[in-house]
Amino acid sequence: MQVSEATVRAVNGLTARWADSAGDSDRGTVFSAAGVWPPLAFLADGAGGPARTELADAVGLPADQAAAHARELLGALDGLRGAGSALGLWTKRTLELREQWAAGLPAGTHGVLTGDPAADKEALDTWAHKRTGGLIDAMPVPVTKETELLLAGALTVRTEWLSRFHEGVLEPEAGPWRGRSLLSLFRSSTLLDRVGVADTPEGHVTGLRVLGNTAVDVHLLLGEEHMTPGQVLRAGIGVLERRHSVVPGPRLPFGDAGPGLRVRRVRRTRPAPPTLHVRTVAYDLSAHHDLLALHRLFGLTTARDDSVGHFPGISDFPLAIGAAAQTAVATFGPLGFRAGAVSAFGMAGAGMPQLRYLTTSVDAGFDRPFGFLALHRHTRLVLAAGWVTDPEPYPEEPWED
């Protein structure tokens, strides 16, 4: 996947800022800045006045460059195996678009709003379902008779682990998940460099890289107990940008080396290389985000004002943002990971042998709330991010006569 460093910095920067607004540690969430960024960039390209300045700040690029970078990102995501992206634009028949702005959209993007809310909703929901492979069934914003234009972006990510996890049961003895029986995922590997501890101004963060077969990896992030979700996720992005020092697995000291991480010497019946043992939990997350509630983050403060138009580069008809939202999902299981997001902007885990040999064991446990970043391995572009507070329960065995 070919994407410029400027685009990666812009998207990851929005991810970091969104992480600070993603909620508290009592509630899990998932969101995709990479999913909302392309339509936001096209809006910046067509905006004018203060709205143009605010949208450019949110996008992280000059407004006159935003559309080109959005096209680049959409093309790169379409070329990434296991990922997909789409942009959709629907307008009333009576709304005339600026030819220059419309020409910059991907081919096959433009559809029509009939003015019948029920029929339009069915068509838009079908688009969301199709473009996310069934991960999301509905457009995240409503369509009314007053809707003149709707711009939406869809993003999907699917990958299978290079090395699968085995399932079991995890019953934490402390922390928020104490007393629960959770669906545990565990595996062992001699690749100690898959884990590391980052030193950040807010505290230490243990990071585990889980590699997928489509060059999409998921980084699990466990911070110190006092750290907020935003601090942990921002630390993960800081590691991607090489702003924090990291002690890799092979260089970790013995003892408690980091959050959820312990390095020890163990005896074996035969010689064995140092081994990394990972235990985490399965999770299935979904979230709906009202982007207008975070209007400053997304540069929509001025664009909400419907007393005047803010997008002269899109149409002569005065337009203002009436609704903006994202629906996102993410699933982490024994075989792989999948995530999807639709963003829309509407205007209006025998015996006693002789133990003769010593080896090193690195035990990494994610048994309390943690964060994750799903990203492209080579460009380090973050595709989805989230915070896990309610993992999947261990399925109860049915009673048998």
Secondary structure, DSSP 8 states (H G I E B T S, - for coil): ----HHHHHHHHHHHHHHHTTS--TTS-EEE-HHHHHHHHHHHHHH--HHHHHHHHHHHTS-HHHHHHHHHHHHHHHHTSTTEEEEEEEEEETT----HHHHHTS-TT-EEEE-S-HHHHHHHHHHHHHHHTTTS--S-SS---TT--EEEEEEEEEEEEBSS--EEEEE--SSSTTTT--EEEEEEEES-GGGEEEEEETTEEEEEEEEEBTTSEEEEEEEE-TT--HHHHHHHHHHHHTT-SEEEEGGG--SEEEETTEEEEEEEESS----EEEEEEE-EEEEEEEEGGGGTTTTT-TGGG-TTS---TTT-SS---EEEEEEEEEEEE-SSEEEEEEEEEEEE---------EEEEEEEEE--S-EEEEEEETTT--EEEEEEESS--B--------
